Amino acid sequence: MLHYASFLADLKEIRKQKNMSQEHLALKIRLGRDAYRKMEAGHSPISLERLIDICAVLKVDLRDLLDQHLDTKSAADYEVEIQRLNDGIRDLRMERERLWNLINKLVQLLGPGSNDKLQEILYRRV
């Protein structure tokens, strides 16, 4: 996941280090100053094409800039997350099975003809 706010802050800092105003950079990428200001402030999205243009003007490698702001997870981190999700799915399936067993017991307790009425009630609420 990209940490957008810190990414934009770094982009702004790089622009300032290059002694370039928002207006000058906006002019170089053929964009209005206000539109650029909104992008740099995070009030409007930056398209990939604009980002490539900005990095070219600032003489910054886009990959290096992005790498600093992307979460990096190891394979082990993903395995832990996958296991957690699988455990949750297993728990939900067990709960679903328990609930259906309870419903079947209720149908048996209510006697003949109750199955139709119960199905009507259950499926009306789903």
DSSP file (Angstrom, degrees, kcal/mol; ACC not computed):
  #  RESIDUE AA STRUCTURE BP1 BP2  ACC     N-H-->O    O-->H-N    N-H-->O    O-->H-N    TCO  KAPPA ALPHA  PHI   PSI    X-CA   Y-CA   Z-CA
    1    1 A M              0   0    0      0, 0.0    70,-1.5     0, 0.0     2,-0.4   0.000 360.0 360.0 360.0 139.6    0.0    0.0    0.0
    2    2 A L  B     -A   70   0A   0     68,-0.2     2,-1.4     1,-0.1    68,-0.2  -0.693 360.0-138.3 -85.9 130.8    1.3    3.5   -0.8
    3    3 A H     >  -     0   0    0     66,-2.4     4,-2.0    -2,-0.4     5,-0.1  -0.721  28.3-176.1 -86.6  89.9    1.6    6.0    2.0
    4    4 A Y  H  > S+     0   0    0     -2,-1.4     4,-2.7     1,-0.2     5,-0.2   0.863  71.2  52.7 -63.3 -44.0    0.2    8.8   -0.1
    5    5 A A  H  > S+     0   0    0      1,-0.2     4,-2.1     2,-0.2    -1,-0.2   0.928 114.0  42.2 -62.7 -45.4    0.6   11.7    2.3
    6    6 A S  H  > S+     0   0    0      2,-0.2     4,-2.3     1,-0.2    -1,-0.2   0.848 112.5  55.9 -70.7 -31.5    4.3   11.1    3.0
    7    7 A F  H  X S+     0   0    0     -4,-2.0     4,-2.2     2,-0.2    -2,-0.2   0.939 110.1  44.8 -61.4 -47.1    4.8   10.4   -0.7
    8    8 A L  H  X S+     0   0    0     -4,-2.7     4,-2.4     1,-0.2    -2,-0.2   0.876 110.9  54.3 -65.3 -37.8    3.4   13.9   -1.5
    9    9 A A  H  X S+     0   0    0     -4,-2.1     4,-2.3    -5,-0.2    -1,-0.2   0.911 110.1  46.8 -63.2 -41.8    5.4   15.5    1.2
   10   10 A D  H  X S+     0   0    0     -4,-2.3     4,-2.7     2,-0.2    -2,-0.2   0.900 110.1  52.9 -66.3 -40.0    8.6   14.0   -0.2
   11   11 A L  H  X S+     0   0    0     -4,-2.2     4,-2.2     1,-0.2    -2,-0.2   0.919 111.1  47.2 -60.3 -43.3    7.6   15.1   -3.7
   12   12 A K  H  X S+     0   0    0     -4,-2.4     4,-2.3     2,-0.2    -2,-0.2   0.911 111.5  50.8 -63.6 -43.3    7.1   18.7   -2.4
   13   13 A E  H  X S+     0   0    0     -4,-2.3     4,-2.6     2,-0.2    -2,-0.2   0.900 109.4  50.3 -63.1 -41.5   10.5   18.6   -0.5
   14   14 A I  H  X S+     0   0    0     -4,-2.7     4,-1.7     2,-0.2    -1,-0.2   0.921 109.6  51.5 -62.3 -43.7   12.3   17.4   -3.7
   15   15 A R  H  <>S+     0   0    0     -4,-2.2     5,-2.1     1,-0.2    -2,-0.2   0.918 111.9  46.7 -59.3 -43.4   10.7   20.3   -5.6
   16   16 A K  H ><5S+     0   0    0     -4,-2.3     3,-2.0     1,-0.2    -2,-0.2   0.890 108.0  55.3 -67.0 -39.2   11.8   22.7   -3.0
   17   17 A Q  H 3<5S+     0   0    0     -4,-2.6    -1,-0.2     1,-0.3    -2,-0.2   0.822 105.6  53.0 -62.0 -30.3   15.4   21.3   -2.9
   18   18 A K  T 3<5S-     0   0    0     -4,-1.7    -1,-0.3    -5,-0.2    -2,-0.2   0.330 115.6-120.9 -85.0   7.8   15.5   21.9   -6.7
   19   19 A N  T < 5 +     0   0    0     -3,-2.0     2,-0.5     1,-0.2    -3,-0.2   0.898  64.4 144.9  53.0  45.7   14.5   25.5   -6.0
   20   20 A M      < -     0   0    0     -5,-2.1    -1,-0.2    -6,-0.1    -2,-0.1  -0.952  42.4-139.6-118.3 130.7   11.5   25.1   -8.2
   21   21 A S     >  -     0   0    0     -2,-0.5     4,-2.4    -3,-0.1     5,-0.2  -0.390  25.8-113.5 -79.7 162.7    8.2   26.8   -7.5
   22   22 A Q  H  > S+     0   0    0      1,-0.2     4,-2.8     2,-0.2     5,-0.2   0.903 119.3  53.4 -59.8 -40.7    4.8   25.1   -7.9
   23   23 A E  H  > S+     0   0    0      2,-0.2     4,-2.2     1,-0.2    -1,-0.2   0.916 109.2  47.4 -61.9 -44.2    4.1   27.5  -10.8
   24   24 A H  H  > S+     0   0    0      2,-0.2     4,-2.1     1,-0.2    -1,-0.2   0.922 114.6  45.6 -65.6 -44.4    7.4   26.7  -12.6
   25   25 A L  H  X S+     0   0    0     -4,-2.4     4,-1.7     1,-0.2    -2,-0.2   0.917 111.7  52.5 -65.3 -42.0    6.9   22.9  -12.2
   26   26 A A  H  <>S+     0   0    0     -4,-2.8     5,-2.8    -5,-0.2    -1,-0.2   0.906 109.2  50.3 -58.9 -42.2    3.2   23.2  -13.3
   27   27 A L  H ><5S+     0   0    0     -4,-2.2     3,-1.3     1,-0.2    -1,-0.2   0.909 107.3  54.0 -62.1 -42.8    4.4   25.2  -16.4
   28   28 A K  H 3<5S+     0   0    0     -4,-2.1    -1,-0.2     1,-0.3    -2,-0.2   0.819 113.9  41.2 -63.2 -31.7    7.0   22.5  -17.2
   29   29 A I  T 3<5S-     0   0    0     -4,-1.7    -1,-0.3     2,-0.2    -2,-0.2   0.240 116.9-112.6-102.2  14.1    4.3   19.7  -17.2
   30   30 A R  T < 5S+     0   0    0     -3,-1.3     2,-0.3     1,-0.2    -3,-0.2   0.951  74.8 125.1  56.5  56.8    1.7   21.9  -19.0
   31   31 A L      < -     0   0    0     -5,-2.8    -1,-0.2    -8,-0.2    -2,-0.2  -0.983  65.3-100.9-141.6 148.8   -0.6   22.2  -16.0
   32   32 A G     >  -     0   0    0     -2,-0.3     4,-2.4     1,-0.1     5,-0.2  -0.371  30.7-120.9 -68.4 150.9   -2.1   25.2  -14.2
   33   33 A R  H  > S+     0   0    0      1,-0.2     4,-2.9     2,-0.2     5,-0.2   0.900 113.1  50.2 -60.1 -42.7   -0.5   26.2  -10.9
   34   34 A D  H  > S+     0   0    0      2,-0.2     4,-2.2     1,-0.2    -1,-0.2   0.897 110.2  50.0 -64.6 -39.8   -3.8   25.8   -9.0
   35   35 A A  H  > S+     0   0    0      2,-0.2     4,-1.8     1,-0.2    -1,-0.2   0.907 113.5  46.1 -64.6 -40.8   -4.3   22.3  -10.4
   36   36 A Y  H  X S+     0   0    0     -4,-2.4     4,-2.9     2,-0.2     5,-0.3   0.924 109.9  53.9 -67.2 -42.5   -0.7   21.4   -9.5
   37   37 A R  H  X S+     0   0    0     -4,-2.9     4,-1.8     1,-0.2     6,-0.2   0.902 108.6  49.7 -57.1 -42.6   -1.1   22.9   -6.0
   38   38 A K  H  X>S+     0   0    0     -4,-2.2     5,-2.5     2,-0.2     6,-1.1   0.888 111.7  48.5 -65.1 -39.5   -4.2   20.7   -5.5
   39   39 A M  H ><5S+     0   0    0     -4,-1.8     3,-1.1     4,-0.2    -2,-0.2   0.946 112.1  47.8 -64.6 -47.2   -2.3   17.6   -6.6
   40   40 A E  H 3<5S+     0   0    0     -4,-2.9    -1,-0.2     1,-0.3    -2,-0.2   0.813 112.1  50.3 -65.7 -29.7    0.7   18.3   -4.4
   41   41 A A  H 3<5S-     0   0    0     -4,-1.8    -1,-0.3    -5,-0.3    -2,-0.2   0.551 116.2-114.9 -83.9  -8.0   -1.6   18.9   -1.4
   42   42 A G  T <<5S+     0   0    0     -3,-1.1    -3,-0.2    -4,-0.6    -2,-0.1   0.617  83.7 119.6  85.4  12.4   -3.5   15.7   -2.0
   43   43 A H  S   <S+     0   0    0     -5,-2.5    -4,-0.2    -6,-0.2    -5,-0.1   0.621  79.6  26.8 -86.5 -13.8   -6.8   17.4   -2.9
   44   44 A S  S    S-     0   0    0     -6,-1.1    -2,-0.3    -8,-0.1    -1,-0.2  -0.990  93.8-100.9-143.5 149.5   -6.8   15.9   -6.4
   45   45 A P        -     0   0    0      0, 0.0     2,-0.6     0, 0.0    -6,-0.1  -0.262  25.2-131.9 -71.4 155.2   -5.3   12.7   -7.7
   46   46 A I        -     0   0    0     -7,-0.1     2,-0.0    -4,-0.0   -10,-0.0  -0.932  21.3-137.1-106.1 122.1   -2.1   12.5   -9.7
   47   47 A S     >  -     0   0    0     -2,-0.6     4,-2.5     1,-0.1     5,-0.2  -0.357  21.9-114.1 -72.6 159.6   -2.3   10.4  -12.8
   48   48 A L  H  > S+     0   0    0      1,-0.2     4,-2.5     2,-0.2     5,-0.2   0.893 117.9  54.1 -60.9 -39.7    0.6    8.1  -13.6
   49   49 A E  H  > S+     0   0    0      2,-0.2     4,-2.2     1,-0.2    -1,-0.2   0.921 110.0  46.4 -61.6 -43.9    1.4   10.2  -16.7
   50   50 A R  H  > S+     0   0    0      2,-0.2     4,-3.0     1,-0.2    -1,-0.2   0.902 111.3  52.7 -64.2 -40.6    1.6   13.4  -14.6
   51   51 A L  H  X S+     0   0    0     -4,-2.5     4,-2.5     2,-0.2    -2,-0.2   0.903 108.8  49.1 -63.3 -41.0    3.7   11.6  -12.0
   52   52 A I  H  X S+     0   0    0     -4,-2.5     4,-2.1     2,-0.2    -1,-0.2   0.922 112.5  48.6 -62.4 -44.0    6.2   10.5  -14.7
   53   53 A D  H  X S+     0   0    0     -4,-2.2     4,-2.3     2,-0.2    -2,-0.2   0.916 111.4  49.6 -62.3 -44.0    6.3   14.0  -16.1
   54   54 A I  H  X S+     0   0    0     -4,-3.0     4,-2.6     1,-0.2    -2,-0.2   0.930 111.7  48.1 -61.5 -46.2    6.9   15.5  -12.6
   55   55 A C  H  X>S+     0   0    0     -4,-2.5     5,-2.6     1,-0.2     4,-0.8   0.873 110.1  52.6 -64.0 -36.5    9.7   13.0  -11.9
   56   56 A A  H  <5S+     0   0    0     -4,-2.1     3,-0.5     3,-0.2    -1,-0.2   0.930 111.5  45.6 -64.2 -44.7   11.3   13.7  -15.3
   57   57 A V  H  <5S+     0   0    0     -4,-2.3    -2,-0.2     1,-0.2    -1,-0.2   0.898 117.4  43.9 -64.6 -40.8   11.3   17.5  -14.6
   58   58 A L  H  <5S-     0   0    0     -4,-2.6    -1,-0.2    -5,-0.2    -2,-0.2   0.538 108.8-126.8 -81.6  -5.8   12.7   16.9  -11.0
   59   59 A K  T  <5 +     0   0    0     -4,-0.8     2,-0.4    -3,-0.5    -3,-0.2   0.946  61.1 141.7  57.1  51.3   15.2   14.4  -12.4
   60   60 A V      < -     0   0    0     -5,-2.6     2,-0.6    -6,-0.1    -1,-0.2  -0.965  57.7-118.3-123.4 138.2   14.0   11.8   -9.8
   61   61 A D     >  -     0   0    0     -2,-0.4     4,-2.2     1,-0.2     5,-0.2  -0.675  19.3-150.1 -77.2 118.7   13.6    8.1  -10.5
   62   62 A L  H  > S+     0   0    0     -2,-0.6     4,-2.8     1,-0.2     5,-0.2   0.879  94.6  55.0 -58.3 -41.1    9.9    7.3  -10.0
   63   63 A R  H  > S+     0   0    0      1,-0.2     4,-2.7     2,-0.2    -1,-0.2   0.914 108.4  48.1 -61.4 -42.5   10.7    3.7   -8.8
   64   64 A D  H  > S+     0   0    0      2,-0.2     4,-1.3     1,-0.2    -1,-0.2   0.920 112.9  48.6 -63.5 -42.6   13.1    4.9   -6.1
   65   65 A L  H  < S+     0   0    0     -4,-2.2     4,-0.4     1,-0.2     3,-0.3   0.924 114.7  44.4 -63.4 -45.0   10.5    7.5   -4.9
   66   66 A L  H >< S+     0   0    0     -4,-2.8     3,-1.8     1,-0.2     4,-0.4   0.893 105.8  61.1 -67.6 -39.9    7.7    4.9   -4.8
   67   67 A D  H >< S+     0   0    0     -4,-2.7     3,-0.7     1,-0.3    -1,-0.2   0.824  98.6  58.3 -57.6 -32.4    9.8    2.3   -3.1
   68   68 A Q  T 3< S+     0   0    0     -4,-1.3    -1,-0.3    -3,-0.3    -2,-0.2   0.700 112.8  39.2 -69.8 -18.5   10.3    4.6   -0.2
   69   69 A H  T <  S+     0   0    0     -3,-1.8   -66,-2.4    -4,-0.4     2,-0.4   0.254  93.4  97.0-120.1  11.0    6.6    4.8    0.4
   70   70 A L  B <  S-A    2   0A   0     -3,-0.7     2,-0.2    -4,-0.4   -68,-0.2  -0.844  75.2-117.9-102.9 139.1    5.4    1.2   -0.3
   71   71 A D        -     0   0    0    -70,-1.5     2,-0.6    -2,-0.4    -2,-0.1  -0.540  28.0-153.1 -67.2 135.2    4.8   -1.3    2.4
   72   72 A T        -     0   0    0     -2,-0.2     2,-0.4    -5,-0.0    -1,-0.0  -0.961  14.2-176.3-115.8 120.7    7.1   -4.2    1.9
   73   73 A K        -     0   0    0     -2,-0.6     2,-0.1     3,-0.0    -2,-0.0  -0.894  19.2-131.4-114.6 143.9    5.9   -7.6    3.3
   74   74 A S     >  -     0   0    0     -2,-0.4     4,-1.8     1,-0.1     5,-0.2  -0.412  31.0-104.8 -84.3 168.1    7.9  -10.7    3.3
   75   75 A A  H  > S+     0   0    0      1,-0.2     4,-2.4     2,-0.2     5,-0.2   0.877 123.7  56.7 -59.5 -36.8    6.5  -14.0    2.1
   76   76 A A  H  > S+     0   0    0      1,-0.2     4,-2.3     2,-0.2    -1,-0.2   0.887 103.5  53.1 -63.0 -38.9    6.2  -15.1    5.7
   77   77 A D  H  > S+     0   0    0      1,-0.2     4,-2.0     2,-0.2    -1,-0.2   0.910 110.7  46.9 -61.7 -42.0    4.0  -12.0    6.4
   78   78 A Y  H  X S+     0   0    0     -4,-1.8     4,-2.8     2,-0.2    -2,-0.2   0.888 109.7  53.5 -67.4 -38.4    1.7  -13.0    3.6
   79   79 A E  H  X S+     0   0    0     -4,-2.4     4,-2.5     2,-0.2    -2,-0.2   0.908 108.7  49.5 -62.0 -42.1    1.6  -16.6    4.8
   80   80 A V  H  X S+     0   0    0     -4,-2.3     4,-2.3     2,-0.2    -1,-0.2   0.920 112.7  47.4 -62.1 -43.9    0.5  -15.4    8.3
   81   81 A E  H  X S+     0   0    0     -4,-2.0     4,-2.3     2,-0.2    -2,-0.2   0.902 111.7  50.0 -65.3 -41.6   -2.2  -13.2    6.8
   82   82 A I  H  X S+     0   0    0     -4,-2.8     4,-2.7     2,-0.2    -2,-0.2   0.912 111.0  49.5 -63.0 -42.8   -3.4  -16.0    4.6
   83   83 A Q  H  X S+     0   0    0     -4,-2.5     4,-2.5     2,-0.2    -2,-0.2   0.900 109.6  51.5 -63.3 -40.6   -3.6  -18.4    7.6
   84   84 A R  H  X S+     0   0    0     -4,-2.3     4,-2.0     2,-0.2    -2,-0.2   0.914 112.2  46.3 -62.1 -43.1   -5.5  -15.8    9.6
   85   85 A L  H  X S+     0   0    0     -4,-2.3     4,-2.3     2,-0.2    -2,-0.2   0.903 111.8  50.9 -66.7 -41.2   -8.0  -15.4    6.8
   86   86 A N  H  X S+     0   0    0     -4,-2.7     4,-2.6     2,-0.2    -2,-0.2   0.897 109.0  51.7 -63.1 -39.9   -8.3  -19.2    6.3
   87   87 A D  H  X S+     0   0    0     -4,-2.5     4,-2.5     1,-0.2    -1,-0.2   0.910 109.7  50.0 -61.5 -42.0   -8.9  -19.6   10.1
   88   88 A G  H  X S+     0   0    0     -4,-2.0     4,-2.2     2,-0.2    -2,-0.2   0.894 110.4  49.3 -63.5 -40.5  -11.7  -17.0    9.9
   89   89 A I  H  X S+     0   0    0     -4,-2.3     4,-2.4     2,-0.2    -2,-0.2   0.919 110.9  50.4 -64.1 -43.8  -13.3  -18.8    6.9
   90   90 A R  H  X S+     0   0    0     -4,-2.6     4,-2.3     1,-0.2    -2,-0.2   0.924 110.5  49.6 -59.7 -44.9  -13.2  -22.1    8.8
   91   91 A D  H  X S+     0   0    0     -4,-2.5     4,-2.3     1,-0.2    -1,-0.2   0.896 110.7  49.9 -62.3 -40.7  -14.8  -20.4   11.9
   92   92 A L  H  X S+     0   0    0     -4,-2.2     4,-2.5     2,-0.2    -1,-0.2   0.895 110.3  50.1 -65.7 -39.6  -17.5  -18.9    9.7
   93   93 A R  H  X S+     0   0    0     -4,-2.4     4,-2.4     2,-0.2    -2,-0.2   0.904 110.7  49.5 -64.7 -40.4  -18.2  -22.3    8.1
   94   94 A M  H  X S+     0   0    0     -4,-2.3     4,-2.4     2,-0.2    -2,-0.2   0.908 111.7  48.7 -64.6 -41.2  -18.4  -24.0   11.5
   95   95 A E  H  X S+     0   0    0     -4,-2.3     4,-2.5     2,-0.2    -2,-0.2   0.897 110.3  51.2 -65.4 -40.6  -20.8  -21.3   12.7
   96   96 A R  H  X S+     0   0    0     -4,-2.5     4,-2.4     2,-0.2    -2,-0.2   0.925 111.0  48.5 -61.1 -44.6  -23.0  -21.7    9.6
   97   97 A E  H  X S+     0   0    0     -4,-2.4     4,-2.2     1,-0.2    -2,-0.2   0.908 110.8  50.7 -62.4 -42.9  -23.1  -25.5   10.2
   98   98 A R  H  X S+     0   0    0     -4,-2.4     4,-2.0     1,-0.2    -1,-0.2   0.911 110.9  49.0 -61.2 -43.2  -24.1  -24.9   13.8
   99   99 A L  H  X S+     0   0    0     -4,-2.5     4,-2.3     1,-0.2    -2,-0.2   0.901 109.9  50.4 -66.1 -40.7  -26.9  -22.6   12.9
  100  100 A W  H  X S+     0   0    0     -4,-2.4     4,-2.5     1,-0.2    -1,-0.2   0.884 109.0  52.7 -65.2 -36.7  -28.3  -24.9   10.2
  101  101 A N  H  X S+     0   0    0     -4,-2.2     4,-2.2     2,-0.2    -1,-0.2   0.913 109.5  48.9 -62.7 -41.8  -28.3  -27.7   12.8
  102  102 A L  H  X S+     0   0    0     -4,-2.0     4,-2.3     2,-0.2    -2,-0.2   0.901 110.4  50.7 -63.2 -41.1  -30.2  -25.5   15.2
  103  103 A I  H  X S+     0   0    0     -4,-2.3     4,-2.3     2,-0.2    -2,-0.2   0.919 109.7  50.2 -62.9 -43.7  -32.7  -24.7   12.4
  104  104 A N  H  X S+     0   0    0     -4,-2.5     4,-2.1     1,-0.2    -1,-0.2   0.897 110.6  49.7 -62.9 -40.0  -33.2  -28.4   11.6
  105  105 A K  H  X S+     0   0    0     -4,-2.2     4,-2.3     2,-0.2    -1,-0.2   0.899 109.9  51.5 -64.4 -39.8  -33.8  -29.1   15.3
  106  106 A L  H  X S+     0   0    0     -4,-2.3     4,-2.1     2,-0.2    -2,-0.2   0.904 108.2  51.3 -62.8 -41.7  -36.3  -26.3   15.5
  107  107 A V  H  X S+     0   0    0     -4,-2.3     4,-1.1     1,-0.2    -1,-0.2   0.910 110.4  49.4 -61.7 -42.5  -38.1  -27.7   12.4
  108  108 A Q  H  < S+     0   0    0     -4,-2.1     3,-0.3     1,-0.2    -2,-0.2   0.903 111.2  49.4 -63.7 -41.0  -38.3  -31.1   14.1
  109  109 A L  H  < S+     0   0    0     -4,-2.3    -1,-0.2     1,-0.2    -2,-0.2   0.847 107.4  54.2 -66.8 -35.0  -39.6  -29.6   17.3
  110  110 A L  H  < S-     0   0    0     -4,-2.1    -1,-0.2     1,-0.2    -2,-0.2   0.734 103.5-146.7 -75.3 -22.1  -42.3  -27.6   15.5
  111  111 A G    ><  -     0   0    0     -4,-1.1     3,-1.5    -3,-0.3     4,-0.3  -0.288  40.4  -6.2  91.5-173.2  -43.7  -30.7   13.8
  112  112 A P  T 3  S+     0   0    0      0, 0.0    -4,-0.0     0, 0.0     0, 0.0  -0.223 126.4  17.7 -60.9 142.9  -45.3  -31.5   10.4
  113  113 A G  T 3> S+     0   0    0      1,-0.1     4,-1.0     4,-0.0     3,-0.3   0.236  96.9  99.4  83.5 -15.2  -46.1  -28.6    8.2
  114  114 A S  H <>  +     0   0    0     -3,-1.5     4,-2.9     1,-0.2     5,-0.2   0.749  67.6  70.6 -75.9 -22.1  -43.8  -26.2   10.1
  115  115 A N  H  > S+     0   0    0     -4,-0.3     4,-2.6     1,-0.2    -1,-0.2   0.910  98.6  47.7 -61.6 -43.2  -41.0  -26.6    7.5
  116  116 A D  H  > S+     0   0    0     -3,-0.3     4,-2.1     2,-0.2    -1,-0.2   0.925 114.4  46.1 -63.8 -44.5  -42.9  -24.7    4.9
  117  117 A K  H  X S+     0   0    0     -4,-1.0     4,-2.1     2,-0.2    -2,-0.2   0.913 114.0  48.6 -64.2 -43.3  -43.7  -21.9    7.3
  118  118 A L  H  X S+     0   0    0     -4,-2.9     4,-3.0     2,-0.2     5,-0.2   0.909 110.0  51.3 -65.4 -42.5  -40.2  -21.7    8.6
  119  119 A Q  H  X S+     0   0    0     -4,-2.6     4,-2.8    -5,-0.2     5,-0.3   0.906 108.7  52.4 -60.7 -40.8  -38.7  -21.6    5.1
  120  120 A E  H  X S+     0   0    0     -4,-2.1     4,-1.4    -5,-0.2    -1,-0.2   0.929 112.7  44.4 -59.4 -45.2  -41.0  -18.8    4.3
  121  121 A I  H  X S+     0   0    0     -4,-2.1     4,-1.2     2,-0.2    -2,-0.2   0.931 115.6  47.3 -65.5 -46.9  -39.8  -16.9    7.4
  122  122 A L  H  X S+     0   0    0     -4,-3.0     4,-0.8     1,-0.2     3,-0.4   0.931 115.5  42.4 -63.2 -47.4  -36.1  -17.6    6.8
  123  123 A Y  H  < S+     0   0    0     -4,-2.8    -1,-0.2     1,-0.2    -2,-0.2   0.719 106.6  61.7 -78.7 -19.4  -36.0  -16.8    3.1
  124  124 A R  H  < S+     0   0    0     -4,-1.4    -1,-0.2    -5,-0.3    -2,-0.2   0.848 108.8  43.7 -69.4 -33.1  -38.1  -13.6    3.4
  125  125 A R  H  <        0   0    0     -4,-1.2    -2,-0.2    -3,-0.4    -1,-0.2   0.608 360.0 360.0 -87.7 -13.8  -35.5  -12.2    5.7
  126  126 A V     <        0   0    0     -4,-0.8    -1,-0.2     0, 0.0    -2,-0.1   0.478 360.0 360.0 -78.6 360.0  -32.5  -13.2    3.6
